[in-house]
Structure formats: C-alpha cells, structure tokens
Amino acid sequence: MRAFTAGALLTRLPMGMFAVSAVIMIAGSRGSYALAGAVTATGLAVTALVAPWTARLVDRHGQARVAVPAVVLAVLGSLALVVCVRLDAPDWTLFAAYAATATTPNTGGMSRARWAHLHRDDPASLHTANSFEQTADEVGFTAGPVAAALLCSALFPEAGTLIGAALLLTGVLIFTGRRATEPPPVPARRWHSPSPCSWRGRRPPRRW
C-alpha cells in the first residue's frame, strides 16, 4: 500500500504544475499572456471531454493497462510543447501539443478505487483512507503551482513542464506497478430498452 500511495502522491504535484508552467513558458517565449491563457484553456476544455472516456477505459480494462499508455501520450504532449516553444513553431502547434496532455488519467480517482477494493469490508478504514486522499488532493493542487513558479523562475522557463512530466511518468509507473492492490476490471454494462411486446395489454394513461 505504501508504494501505490507514494506513486499517487507523486502524480498529484504535476497536475497542479502543468498549467502554470505552460503559461510562464509560453508567455516568456512569445510575449503574450493571452496566447498562453488560450492554450491552457483549450487544454482544460479538451480534458473535460477526454477525461470521462479515459476513466471508462480504466474501469473496463484495468488501471495499469490504460493509465501507463495514457500518461506516456500526455508526457509526449508536454515534451512536444517544449520543443514547439523552443523552435518558435506556429501558434497552432502549441494548442495541439498541450491538448495531448488531456489523456492524463485521474490518479486520485484510481487511488480511491484501490482503497475501496482493499477496505470493502472495513468502512472505518475506508473512511480514513478517503480522508487522506482528500488531503493529498488539496496539497497537490496547492503546492503544484508554487513549485512550477519556483522552478520556472529559478532554473529556466521549461523546467516546470519537464520536471512535472518526469514526476508524472515516474509516479504512474510506481502506482501501476503494484498490481496486487489494483481492483479488477468492471465489464461494460449493456442496457436493453423495453421490448415493444412488454407494452401490449397496457392501457394508456387517461388524459383529463
């Protein structure tokens, strides 16, 4: 449990780092906070669309099988963003690269699923674990932007993105490496509409 908890903690910090790092990096290179804000806002919009599908795939096929390639794609998007900024590529490439980071899975949700699986017969322990997860989320999303600002200002503008990508990949590999605590996949549910035959013999509602 300590290993997957440590991995989950590592992935929370980058989640709070990427947006601030991207803004500092793009604004410093292109001299436009409007462009930087538009890129990160587009990434958030794409994340809102992609995240439910990623979560559904994790439920159906397992955490390790989906989370690792999803994070690799997100890390490649972060690296592509750095390359595009450094090479002064067209603005549209920044949008495309940052949008690729939307595949990042919700590690906090996966961690809670593991606790629910491990403590399914112990409500008290599950409550304690969920309280810890909530605190970890708050710490990650609070410390992430601060760490990003410090790294980008103290080292170089791309430092926050590069270090965040490294932490994300390392944390997910540690997290998914603990297969013994991973909950089993949940098969897709098939919803059947009522058969027309089931309505035969029923009287329609009376209208007044």
Backbone as a chain_set.jsonl record, in Angstrom:
{"seq": "MRAFTAGALLTRLPMGMFAVSAVIMIAGSRGSYALAGAVTATGLAVTALVAPWTARLVDRHGQARVAVPAVVLAVLGSLALVVCVRLDAPDWTLFAAYAATATTPNTGGMSRARWAHLHRDDPASLHTANSFEQTADEVGFTAGPVAAALLCSALFPEAGTLIGAALLLTGVLIFTGRRATEPPPVPARRWHSPSPCSWRGRRPPRRW", "coords": {"N": [[0.813, -1.204, 0.0], [2.018, 1.178, 0.638], [3.648, 1.72, -1.539], [1.946, 2.21, -3.802], [0.588, 4.355, -2.763], [2.631, 6.25, -2.486], [3.277, 6.573, -5.174], [0.881, 7.662, -6.126], [0.883, 10.079, -4.772], [3.078, 11.346, -5.953], [2.121, 11.823, -8.527], [0.182, 13.747, -8.166], [1.291, 16.264, -7.719], [2.409, 17.176, -10.267], [-0.02, 17.585, -11.627], [-0.947, 19.992, -10.712], [1.019, 21.6, -11.66], [1.318, 21.803, -14.446], [-0.344, 23.669, -15.921], [0.365, 26.251, -14.928], [3.103, 26.18, -15.465], [3.068, 26.015, -18.263], [1.909, 28.472, -18.947], [3.842, 30.322, -17.996], [6.05, 29.549, -19.513], [5.181, 29.833, -22.239], [4.328, 32.523, -22.314], [6.717, 33.798, -21.673], [8.255, 33.165, -23.89], [6.77, 33.912, -26.197], [5.803, 36.343, -25.51], [3.16, 36.912, -24.853], [0.521, 36.82, -22.797], [-2.072, 36.369, -23.357], [-2.123, 34.484, -25.448], [-0.886, 32.365, -24.086], [-2.767, 31.884, -22.049], [-4.953, 31.139, -23.631], [-4.06, 28.747, -24.769], [-3.764, 27.044, -22.511], [-6.387, 27.105, -21.568], [-7.738, 25.874, -23.665], [-6.624, 23.352, -23.436], [-7.715, 22.561, -20.961], [-10.406, 22.445, -21.654], [-10.396, 20.356, -23.53], [-9.585, 18.327, -21.838], [-11.834, 18.087, -20.192], [-13.55, 16.852, -21.963], [-12.214, 14.488, -22.679], [-11.509, 13.158, -20.313], [-13.725, 11.658, -19.057], [-13.95, 9.49, -20.858], [-11.421, 8.321, -20.675], [-11.49, 7.503, -17.995], [-13.535, 5.631, -18.148], [-12.38, 3.676, -19.775], [-10.329, 2.864, -18.071], [-11.823, 1.664, -16.021], [-12.948, -0.478, -17.42], [-10.82, -1.953, -18.547], [-8.732, -2.067, -16.748], [-6.385, -0.52, -14.491], [-3.511, -0.359, -14.856], [-3.218, -1.171, -17.5], [-4.368, 0.831, -19.016], [-3.697, 3.355, -17.89], [-0.883, 3.7, -18.041], [-0.101, 3.845, -20.924], [-1.71, 6.087, -21.471], [-0.597, 8.107, -19.897], [1.964, 8.179, -20.97], [1.384, 9.218, -23.515], [0.457, 11.745, -22.708], [2.784, 12.795, -21.555], [4.431, 12.885, -23.805], [3.043, 14.845, -25.178], [3.572, 17.044, -23.519], [6.364, 17.234, -23.808], [6.44, 17.768, -26.535], [5.273, 20.277, -26.542], [7.249, 21.804, -25.276], [9.292, 21.584, -27.19], [8.091, 22.843, -29.385], [7.846, 25.437, -28.411], [10.534, 26.108, -28.014], [11.51, 25.983, -30.622], [10.168, 27.965, -31.812], [7.732, 27.451, -33.133], [4.689, 27.516, -35.164], [1.726, 29.095, -33.767], [-0.512, 27.379, -33.622], [0.518, 24.876, -33.208], [1.166, 24.825, -30.545], [-1.313, 24.672, -29.275], [-2.147, 22.151, -30.192], [-0.185, 20.45, -29.118], [-0.43, 20.864, -26.331], [-3.019, 20.016, -25.958], [-2.777, 17.287, -26.137], [-2.003, 16.506, -23.63], [-4.3, 16.035, -22.283], [-4.963, 13.424, -21.955], [-4.105, 12.503, -19.545], [-4.685, 10.412, -16.827], [-7.011, 10.304, -14.039], [-5.432, 10.055, -11.288], [-5.975, 10.281, -8.596], [-8.643, 9.407, -8.413], [-8.271, 6.743, -9.228], [-6.684, 5.852, -7.151], [-8.448, 6.057, -4.986], [-10.251, 4.116, -5.782], [-8.706, 1.866, -5.405], [-8.372, 1.863, -2.624], [-11.035, 1.487, -1.904], [-11.408, -1.071, -2.863], [-9.585, -2.533, -1.313], [-10.495, -2.08, 1.307], [-13.124, -2.92, 1.37], [-14.659, -4.316, 3.156], [-14.396, -2.986, 5.479], [-15.552, -0.34, 6.686], [-14.718, 1.787, 8.384], [-11.92, 1.985, 8.078], [-11.877, 2.567, 5.371], [-13.086, 5.074, 5.347], [-11.108, 6.585, 6.644], [-9.027, 6.328, 4.792], [-10.134, 7.642, 2.561], [-10.329, 10.21, 3.579], [-7.637, 10.817, 3.854], [-6.938, 10.784, 1.123], [-8.369, 12.974, 0.164], [-7.074, 15.065, 1.474], [-4.538, 14.77, 0.34], [-5.096, 15.435, -2.312], [-5.719, 18.176, -2.055], [-3.288, 19.197, -1.097], [-1.584, 18.619, -3.246], [-2.695, 20.131, -5.41], [-2.384, 22.626, -4.376], [0.337, 22.973, -3.777], [1.485, 22.434, -6.238], [1.259, 24.603, -8.277], [2.886, 26.521, -6.968], [5.36, 25.211, -6.855], [5.828, 24.992, -9.602], [6.084, 27.702, -10.404], [8.371, 28.432, -8.947], [10.326, 26.699, -10.007], [10.369, 27.414, -12.743], [11.197, 30.039, -12.607], [13.566, 30.009, -11.1], [15.245, 28.185, -12.399], [14.929, 27.539, -15.492], [12.626, 28.561, -18.095], [11.321, 26.271, -19.137], [11.542, 24.388, -17.194], [9.567, 23.716, -15.275], [7.613, 22.331, -16.772], [9.1, 20.148, -17.809], [10.112, 18.846, -15.49], [7.716, 18.329, -14.202], [6.542, 16.533, -16.047], [8.337, 14.398, -15.819], [7.973, 13.662, -13.131], [5.279, 12.897, -13.228], [5.269, 10.649, -14.974], [7.015, 8.928, -13.583], [5.636, 8.628, -11.137], [3.217, 7.382, -11.969], [4.169, 4.959, -13.023], [5.189, 3.793, -10.694], [2.836, 3.632, -9.221], [1.061, 2.008, -10.798], [2.598, -0.228, -10.872], [2.127, -1.75, -8.635], [0.41, -4.261, -8.74], [-1.031, -5.991, -7.154], [-2.773, -4.609, -5.533], [-4.579, -3.527, -7.239], [-7.873, -2.94, -8.335], [-10.21, -5.287, -9.798], [-11.045, -5.292, -13.328], [-14.093, -3.78, -14.528], [-16.675, -5.119, -16.298], [-18.264, -3.913, -19.311], [-21.523, -2.553, -19.122], [-24.58, -3.571, -20.466], [-27.327, -1.988, -21.625], [-30.675, -2.621, -22.114], [-33.378, -1.649, -24.042], [-36.875, -1.491, -23.234], [-38.884, -4.111, -24.488], [-41.127, -3.827, -27.271], [-43.211, -5.563, -27.078], [-43.662, -5.798, -24.406], [-45.309, -3.792, -23.725], [-47.795, -4.377, -24.559], [-51.221, -4.789, -24.011], [-51.385, -2.979, -22.005], [-53.045, -0.242, -20.661], [-53.335, 3.027, -21.982], [-52.32, 6.096, -20.321], [-54.857, 8.012, -18.72], [-56.185, 10.993, -19.952], [-57.065, 14.116, -18.781]], "CA": [[0.0, 0.0, 0.0], [2.876, 2.364, 0.685], [4.194, 2.008, -2.866], [0.977, 2.872, -4.673], [0.29, 5.653, -2.156], [3.715, 7.151, -2.863], [3.117, 6.882, -6.593], [-0.254, 8.573, -6.284], [1.295, 11.397, -4.29], [3.966, 11.942, -6.951], [1.363, 12.277, -9.698], [-0.69, 14.883, -7.843], [2.028, 17.524, -7.833], [2.418, 17.667, -11.655], [-1.336, 18.026, -12.073], [-1.049, 21.405, -10.389], [2.163, 22.303, -12.213], [1.355, 21.921, -15.905], [-0.959, 24.889, -16.452], [1.196, 27.4, -14.576], [4.364, 26.047, -16.204], [2.812, 26.342, -19.664], [1.694, 29.918, -19.057], [5.122, 31.013, -17.828], [6.922, 29.204, -20.633], [4.687, 30.424, -23.488], [4.353, 33.981, -22.201], [8.101, 34.251, -21.722], [8.81, 32.99, -25.228], [6.001, 34.624, -27.221], [5.462, 37.675, -25.043], [1.708, 37.082, -24.875], [-0.232, 36.05, -21.805], [-3.341, 35.989, -23.981], [-1.877, 33.214, -26.132], [-0.632, 31.343, -23.076], [-4.04, 31.551, -21.42], [-5.8, 30.435, -24.597], [-3.544, 27.378, -24.905], [-4.108, 26.257, -21.325], [-7.835, 26.983, -21.509], [-8.101, 24.844, -24.634], [-6.257, 22.07, -22.837], [-8.699, 22.221, -19.939], [-11.65, 22.068, -22.335], [-10.2, 19.015, -24.088], [-9.558, 17.409, -20.699], [-13.212, 17.859, -19.774], [-14.161, 15.926, -22.917], [-11.49, 13.224, -22.756], [-11.386, 12.504, -19.005], [-14.71, 10.585, -18.822], [-13.63, 8.323, -21.679], [-10.253, 7.682, -20.073], [-11.939, 6.823, -16.78], [-14.319, 4.449, -18.547], [-11.43, 2.661, -20.235], [-9.653, 2.341, -16.88], [-12.748, 0.754, -15.35], [-13.211, -1.674, -18.228], [-9.638, -2.728, -18.921], [-7.741, -2.098, -15.685], [-5.63, 0.714, -14.324], [-2.18, -0.404, -15.454], [-3.31, -1.349, -18.953], [-4.798, 2.084, -19.66], [-3.05, 4.544, -17.34], [0.506, 3.867, -18.5], [-0.045, 4.473, -22.249], [-2.332, 7.417, -21.442], [0.384, 9.042, -19.339], [3.042, 8.319, -21.959], [0.896, 10.16, -24.52], [0.438, 13.071, -22.096], [4.171, 13.244, -21.416], [4.883, 13.25, -25.146], [2.45, 16.148, -25.46], [4.329, 18.063, -22.78], [7.661, 17.392, -24.468], [6.194, 18.434, -27.819], [5.033, 21.691, -26.25], [8.553, 22.412, -25.026], [10.001, 21.664, -28.473], [7.444, 23.875, -30.205], [8.213, 26.748, -27.863], [11.954, 26.353, -28.256], [11.751, 26.153, -32.052], [9.33, 29.065, -32.283], [6.789, 26.874, -34.091], [3.437, 28.29, -35.251], [0.907, 29.081, -32.559], [-1.453, 26.266, -33.573], [1.2, 23.689, -32.688], [1.097, 24.875, -29.086], [-2.626, 24.166, -28.917], [-2.194, 20.715, -30.455], [0.687, 19.753, -28.178], [-0.978, 20.904, -24.974], [-4.25, 19.223, -25.938], [-2.414, 15.881, -25.945], [-1.856, 16.218, -22.193], [-5.626, 15.758, -21.728], [-5.124, 11.99, -21.699], [-3.649, 12.181, -18.192], [-5.776, 9.837, -16.04], [-7.237, 10.825, -12.695], [-4.786, 9.123, -10.371], [-6.681, 10.325, -7.319], [-9.779, 8.514, -8.515], [-7.793, 5.364, -9.248], [-6.218, 5.528, -5.807], [-9.638, 5.811, -4.166], [-10.793, 2.812, -6.172], [-7.895, 0.826, -4.752], [-8.732, 1.814, -1.208], [-12.372, 0.887, -1.801], [-11.251, -2.512, -3.08], [-8.861, -3.124, -0.194], [-11.251, -1.944, 2.553], [-14.551, -3.078, 1.052], [-15.342, -4.892, 4.319], [-13.985, -2.218, 6.659], [-15.964, 1.051, 6.414], [-13.947, 2.759, 9.158], [-10.628, 2.172, 7.411], [-12.135, 3.226, 4.092], [-13.325, 6.488, 5.628], [-9.81, 7.179, 6.926], [-8.291, 6.394, 3.535], [-10.718, 8.694, 1.731], [-9.932, 11.489, 4.178], [-6.242, 11.03, 3.452], [-6.908, 11.1, -0.301], [-8.848, 14.341, 0.003], [-5.978, 15.941, 1.905], [-3.473, 14.678, -0.66], [-5.529, 16.235, -3.467], [-5.595, 19.596, -1.751], [-1.866, 19.542, -1.013], [-1.017, 18.579, -4.589], [-3.159, 21.235, -6.232], [-1.909, 23.877, -3.786], [1.798, 23.058, -3.885], [1.904, 22.328, -7.628], [1.537, 25.901, -8.903], [4.031, 27.171, -6.307], [6.57, 24.531, -7.329], [6.032, 25.349, -11.005], [6.585, 29.066, -10.473], [9.736, 28.447, -8.437], [11.215, 26.012, -10.947], [10.484, 28.19, -13.98], [11.912, 31.289, -12.35], [14.897, 29.76, -10.558], [16.061, 27.407, -13.339], [14.68, 28.031, -16.846], [11.171, 28.56, -18.29], [10.788, 24.95, -19.447], [11.843, 23.465, -16.1], [8.343, 23.23, -14.645], [6.982, 21.334, -17.639], [9.94, 18.958, -17.91], [10.144, 18.146, -14.203], [6.368, 17.818, -13.982], [6.356, 15.34, -16.881], [9.135, 13.314, -15.235], [7.293, 13.22, -11.912], [4.037, 12.221, -13.59], [5.578, 9.321, -15.505], [7.571, 8.115, -12.501], [4.58, 8.304, -10.186], [2.264, 6.417, -12.528], [4.833, 3.663, -13.104], [5.213, 3.238, -9.341], [1.459, 3.349, -8.827], [0.517, 0.862, -11.523], [3.438, -1.401, -10.642], [1.584, -2.526, -7.516], [-0.752, -4.909, -9.33], [-1.793, -6.743, -6.157], [-3.809, -3.75, -4.942], [-5.431, -2.995, -8.299], [-9.193, -3.571, -8.396], [-10.44, -5.974, -11.075], [-11.816, -4.515, -14.313], [-15.55, -3.907, -14.494], [-17.136, -5.255, -17.686], [-19.24, -2.922, -19.77], [-22.915, -2.919, -18.913], [-25.441, -3.417, -21.63], [-28.67, -1.562, -21.25], [-31.64, -3.002, -23.124], [-34.629, -0.909, -23.98], [-38.001, -2.394, -23.081], [-39.422, -4.656, -25.723], [-42.471, -3.323, -27.574], [-44.216, -6.546, -26.656], [-43.957, -5.655, -22.982], [-46.315, -2.754, -23.533], [-49.088, -4.842, -25.026], [-52.197, -5.068, -22.963], [-51.398, -1.907, -21.019], [-53.903, 0.873, -21.038], [-52.652, 4.32, -21.963], [-52.772, 6.953, -19.211], [-56.042, 8.803, -19.004], [-55.949, 12.432, -20.015], [-58.22, 14.887, -18.31]], "C": [[0.855, 1.266, 0.0], [3.374, 2.736, -0.699], [3.17, 2.724, -3.737], [0.541, 4.215, -4.085], [1.363, 6.675, -2.519], [3.615, 7.542, -4.335], [1.987, 7.862, -6.843], [0.095, 9.978, -5.82], [2.194, 12.099, -5.31], [3.193, 12.498, -8.143], [0.498, 13.49, -9.409], [0.011, 16.215, -8.016], [2.083, 18.019, -9.281], [1.062, 18.16, -12.138], [-1.566, 19.501, -11.78], [0.052, 22.25, -11.005], [2.001, 22.657, -13.687], [0.807, 23.248, -16.414], [-0.094, 26.115, -16.17], [2.516, 27.36, -15.343], [4.185, 26.442, -17.665], [2.625, 27.843, -19.855], [3.008, 30.672, -18.965], [6.018, 30.784, -19.042], [6.488, 29.898, -21.925], [4.744, 31.945, -23.44], [5.777, 34.518, -22.271], [8.698, 34.159, -23.106], [8.11, 33.845, -26.274], [5.615, 36.034, -26.792], [3.975, 37.956, -25.023], [1.064, 36.181, -23.831], [-1.585, 35.629, -22.362], [-3.201, 34.653, -24.702], [-1.667, 32.091, -25.126], [-1.921, 30.917, -22.388], [-4.963, 30.787, -22.343], [-5.359, 28.986, -24.762], [-3.96, 26.524, -23.717], [-5.62, 26.088, -21.186], [-8.337, 25.921, -22.484], [-7.764, 23.459, -24.092], [-7.242, 21.621, -21.771], [-10.022, 21.786, -20.572], [-11.543, 20.664, -22.926], [-10.179, 17.977, -22.972], [-10.96, 17.082, -20.219], [-13.926, 16.877, -20.692], [-13.527, 14.537, -22.866], [-11.517, 12.45, -21.438], [-12.443, 11.427, -18.756], [-14.428, 9.325, -19.631], [-12.417, 7.578, -21.134], [-10.647, 6.902, -18.822], [-12.732, 5.558, -17.116], [-13.408, 3.328, -19.028], [-10.678, 2.041, -19.065], [-10.551, 1.342, -16.159], [-12.905, -0.564, -16.11], [-11.99, -2.563, -18.412], [-8.557, -2.775, -17.844], [-6.869, -0.855, -15.669], [-4.3, 0.694, -15.049], [-2.249, -0.445, -16.977], [-3.651, -0.049, -19.673], [-3.979, 3.277, -19.188], [-1.648, 4.76, -17.886], [0.57, 4.441, -19.914], [-0.68, 5.859, -22.295], [-1.355, 8.456, -20.914], [1.548, 9.235, -20.304], [2.635, 9.309, -23.045], [0.879, 11.587, -23.97], [1.842, 13.638, -21.938], [4.743, 13.644, -22.771], [4.294, 14.598, -25.575], [3.181, 17.275, -24.757], [5.684, 18.316, -23.424], [7.503, 18.099, -25.811], [5.954, 19.922, -27.616], [6.345, 22.423, -26.018], [9.315, 22.602, -26.338], [9.414, 22.771, -29.349], [7.781, 25.271, -29.716], [9.661, 27.085, -28.186], [12.255, 26.638, -29.722], [10.928, 27.278, -32.654], [8.368, 28.596, -33.384], [5.522, 27.719, -34.137], [2.557, 28.109, -34.016], [0.003, 27.855, -32.476], [-0.806, 24.995, -33.039], [1.187, 23.65, -31.166], [-0.235, 24.322, -28.598], [-2.693, 22.652, -29.079], [-1.372, 19.94, -29.437], [0.088, 19.724, -26.78], [-2.271, 20.1, -24.869], [-3.954, 17.75, -25.707], [-2.259, 15.516, -24.476], [-3.191, 15.9, -21.542], [-5.84, 14.282, -21.435], [-4.659, 11.578, -20.302], [-4.798, 11.628, -17.358], [-5.865, 10.461, -14.661], [-6.67, 9.826, -11.684], [-5.45, 9.126, -9.004], [-7.887, 9.403, -7.316], [-9.36, 7.057, -8.529], [-7.303, 4.923, -7.87], [-7.388, 5.257, -4.875], [-10.284, 4.478, -4.505], [-10.0, 1.68, -5.536], [-8.224, 0.72, -3.27], [-10.103, 1.164, -1.017], [-12.31, -0.619, -1.994], [-10.591, -3.181, -1.883], [-9.685, -3.128, 1.087], [-12.756, -2.075, 2.314], [-15.347, -3.653, 2.216], [-15.016, -4.15, 5.603], [-14.317, -0.744, 6.425], [-15.137, 2.092, 7.161], [-12.601, 3.043, 8.502], [-10.799, 2.878, 6.07], [-12.383, 4.719, 4.288], [-12.008, 7.216, 5.899], [-8.999, 7.348, 5.647], [-8.826, 7.502, 2.635], [-10.392, 10.082, 2.268], [-8.489, 11.828, 3.813], [-6.154, 11.437, 1.987], [-7.366, 12.542, -0.554], [-7.763, 15.344, 0.391], [-4.851, 15.95, 0.884], [-3.832, 15.477, -1.905], [-5.313, 17.72, -3.224], [-4.134, 20.034, -1.695], [-1.246, 19.594, -2.402], [-1.41, 19.78, -5.424], [-2.775, 22.596, -5.653], [-0.408, 24.056, -3.989], [2.271, 23.042, -5.329], [2.186, 23.661, -8.294], [2.721, 26.632, -8.287], [5.337, 26.556, -6.791], [6.874, 24.902, -8.773], [6.627, 26.744, -11.142], [8.041, 29.153, -10.004], [10.709, 27.821, -9.43], [11.439, 26.843, -12.208], [11.275, 29.477, -13.785], [13.344, 31.058, -11.88], [15.803, 29.036, -11.544], [15.935, 27.976, -14.753], [13.202, 27.844, -17.134], [10.564, 27.183, -18.547], [10.921, 23.966, -18.296], [10.577, 22.889, -15.477], [7.665, 22.151, -15.457], [7.794, 20.046, -17.675], [9.953, 18.164, -16.603], [8.763, 17.581, -13.874], [6.106, 16.554, -14.786], [7.125, 14.151, -16.308], [8.474, 12.772, -13.968], [6.023, 12.438, -12.231], [4.316, 10.804, -14.073], [6.122, 8.402, -14.416], [6.492, 7.685, -11.52], [3.608, 7.27, -10.709], [2.898, 5.037, -12.652], [4.924, 3.002, -11.734], [3.816, 2.803, -8.932], [0.933, 2.086, -9.498], [1.35, -0.392, -11.342], [2.954, -2.278, -9.515], [0.288, -3.197, -7.976], [-1.616, -5.631, -8.298], [-2.921, -5.919, -5.551], [-4.781, -3.208, -5.98], [-6.789, -3.69, -8.311], [-9.407, -4.239, -9.741], [-11.234, -5.098, -12.028], [-13.309, -4.784, -14.18], [-16.04, -4.01, -15.929], [-18.184, -4.216, -18.03], [-20.649, -3.437, -19.562], [-23.71, -2.661, -20.183], [-26.855, -3.12, -21.175], [-29.618, -1.874, -22.41], [-32.904, -2.18, -22.947], [-35.78, -1.892, -23.855], [-38.531, -2.858, -24.437], [-40.804, -4.089, -25.993], [-43.565, -4.273, -27.123], [-44.596, -6.377, -25.19], [-45.029, -4.618, -22.726], [-47.708, -3.204, -23.983], [-50.009, -5.148, -23.848], [-52.26, -3.997, -21.913], [-52.26, -0.763, -21.532], [-53.134, 2.177, -20.999], [-53.156, 5.179, -20.829], [-53.943, 7.823, -19.631], [-55.722, 10.296, -18.957], [-57.237, 13.158, -19.615], [-58.28, 16.186, -19.092]], "O": [[0.469, 2.291, -0.563], [3.512, 3.918, -1.015], [3.49, 3.743, -4.349], [0.164, 5.118, -4.831], [1.052, 7.826, -2.824], [3.84, 8.697, -4.697], [2.107, 8.775, -7.661], [-0.352, 10.959, -6.414], [2.084, 13.309, -5.507], [3.57, 13.526, -8.705], [0.116, 14.199, -10.34], [-0.613, 17.196, -8.42], [1.822, 19.2, -9.512], [0.997, 19.061, -12.974], [-2.289, 20.181, -12.508], [0.032, 23.476, -10.892], [2.49, 23.695, -14.132], [1.435, 23.889, -17.257], [0.154, 26.923, -17.064], [2.992, 28.392, -15.817], [5.036, 27.119, -18.241], [3.13, 28.416, -20.821], [3.266, 31.568, -19.77], [6.662, 31.71, -19.536], [7.315, 30.481, -22.627], [5.159, 32.586, -24.406], [6.018, 35.571, -22.86], [9.549, 34.969, -23.473], [8.761, 34.435, -27.136], [5.153, 36.83, -27.61], [3.56, 39.107, -25.161], [1.06, 34.957, -23.955], [-2.178, 34.653, -21.9], [-4.067, 33.786, -24.579], [-2.204, 30.995, -25.29], [-2.145, 29.727, -22.168], [-5.68, 29.888, -21.903], [-6.197, 28.093, -24.882], [-4.452, 25.409, -23.891], [-6.086, 25.042, -20.736], [-9.251, 25.161, -22.166], [-8.529, 22.51, -24.27], [-7.57, 20.438, -21.683], [-10.677, 20.866, -20.082], [-12.483, 19.875, -22.836], [-10.696, 16.873, -23.14], [-11.251, 15.936, -19.877], [-14.812, 16.146, -20.249], [-14.221, 13.528, -22.994], [-11.544, 11.219, -21.445], [-12.086, 10.351, -18.275], [-14.643, 8.214, -19.146], [-12.388, 6.348, -21.131], [-10.193, 5.777, -18.615], [-12.604, 4.539, -16.437], [-13.643, 2.159, -18.721], [-10.417, 0.838, -19.057], [-10.084, 0.286, -15.734], [-12.984, -1.633, -15.505], [-12.108, -3.788, -18.432], [-7.553, -3.467, -18.02], [-6.644, -0.221, -16.7], [-3.984, 1.629, -15.785], [-1.433, 0.176, -17.659], [-3.258, 0.143, -20.824], [-3.603, 4.125, -19.998], [-1.265, 5.896, -18.167], [1.244, 5.453, -20.108], [-0.246, 6.714, -23.067], [-1.295, 9.571, -21.434], [2.063, 10.346, -20.437], [3.439, 10.145, -23.455], [1.242, 12.529, -24.673], [2.063, 14.828, -22.161], [5.462, 14.638, -22.872], [4.955, 15.39, -26.246], [3.386, 18.343, -25.334], [6.106, 19.463, -23.572], [8.333, 18.929, -26.182], [6.384, 20.738, -28.431], [6.533, 23.537, -26.509], [9.911, 23.653, -26.57], [10.147, 23.536, -29.975], [7.978, 26.184, -30.517], [9.975, 28.207, -28.582], [13.141, 27.433, -30.037], [10.98, 27.52, -33.86], [8.212, 29.248, -34.417], [5.297, 28.548, -33.254], [2.64, 27.099, -33.318], [-0.231, 27.337, -31.384], [-1.488, 24.133, -32.484], [1.196, 22.575, -30.565], [-0.279, 23.583, -27.614], [-3.225, 21.951, -28.218], [-1.805, 18.897, -28.948], [0.095, 18.686, -26.118], [-2.583, 19.563, -23.807], [-4.783, 17.033, -25.145], [-2.372, 14.346, -24.112], [-3.228, 15.532, -20.368], [-6.792, 13.919, -20.743], [-4.808, 10.417, -19.921], [-5.806, 12.314, -17.192], [-4.911, 11.071, -14.178], [-7.346, 8.879, -11.281], [-5.489, 8.099, -8.326], [-8.133, 8.697, -6.338], [-10.016, 6.218, -7.912], [-7.482, 3.772, -7.474], [-7.334, 4.334, -4.062], [-10.802, 3.789, -3.626], [-10.566, 0.65, -5.171], [-8.34, -0.379, -2.727], [-10.305, 0.387, -0.084], [-13.065, -1.362, -1.366], [-10.991, -4.274, -1.483], [-9.594, -4.069, 1.875], [-13.559, -1.42, 2.979], [-16.568, -3.501, 2.269], [-15.323, -4.628, 6.694], [-13.448, 0.022, 6.008], [-14.878, 3.17, 6.626], [-12.19, 4.198, 8.384], [-9.962, 3.693, 5.681], [-11.936, 5.535, 3.482], [-11.815, 8.339, 5.435], [-8.362, 8.381, 5.439], [-8.046, 8.224, 2.013], [-10.202, 11.021, 1.495], [-8.164, 12.975, 3.505], [-5.385, 12.333, 1.638], [-6.801, 13.238, -1.398], [-7.564, 16.349, -0.291], [-4.275, 16.998, 0.592], [-2.968, 16.129, -2.493], [-4.789, 18.432, -4.081], [-3.782, 21.108, -2.183], [-0.474, 20.503, -2.707], [-0.562, 20.388, -6.077], [-2.831, 23.606, -6.353], [0.061, 25.142, -4.328], [3.339, 23.572, -5.631], [3.275, 23.838, -8.839], [3.48, 27.292, -8.997], [6.296, 27.264, -7.098], [8.033, 25.104, -9.136], [7.569, 26.947, -11.908], [8.846, 29.868, -10.6], [11.792, 28.357, -9.666], [12.568, 26.963, -12.684], [11.946, 29.944, -14.706], [14.241, 31.828, -12.225], [17.015, 29.249, -11.528], [16.748, 28.805, -15.163], [12.563, 27.028, -16.469], [9.404, 26.953, -18.206], [10.464, 22.827, -18.402], [10.522, 21.695, -15.182], [7.19, 21.16, -14.903], [7.225, 18.958, -17.58], [9.818, 16.94, -16.618], [8.652, 16.481, -13.331], [5.515, 15.605, -14.272], [6.624, 13.027, -16.311], [8.425, 11.56, -13.761], [5.726, 11.436, -11.582], [3.665, 9.859, -13.627], [5.738, 7.235, -14.334], [6.435, 6.523, -11.118], [3.211, 6.368, -9.971], [2.226, 4.035, -12.408], [4.757, 1.788, -11.619], [3.637, 1.727, -8.361], [0.415, 1.195, -8.825], [0.882, -1.496, -11.62], [3.335, -3.447, -9.441], [-0.804, -2.744, -7.634], [-2.802, -5.859, -8.536], [-3.922, -6.478, -5.103], [-5.721, -2.496, -5.625], [-6.845, -4.919, -8.299], [-8.836, -3.798, -10.738], [-12.013, -4.252, -11.59], [-13.729, -5.867, -13.774], [-15.843, -3.078, -16.709], [-18.894, -3.71, -17.162], [-20.936, -4.611, -19.797], [-23.521, -1.657, -20.869], [-27.481, -3.891, -20.447], [-29.392, -1.445, -23.542], [-33.426, -2.04, -21.841], [-35.671, -3.023, -24.328], [-38.61, -2.087, -25.393], [-41.581, -3.886, -25.06], [-44.687, -3.862, -26.826], [-45.692, -6.751, -24.772], [-45.597, -4.564, -21.635], [-48.686, -2.478, -23.801], [-49.59, -5.699, -22.83], [-53.092, -4.071, -21.009], [-52.192, -0.384, -22.701], [-52.357, 2.408, -20.073], [-54.301, 5.024, -20.403], [-54.002, 8.307, -20.761], [-55.069, 10.78, -18.033], [-58.333, 12.831, -20.07], [-59.174, 17.002, -18.867]]}, "num_chains": 1, "name": "protein.A"}
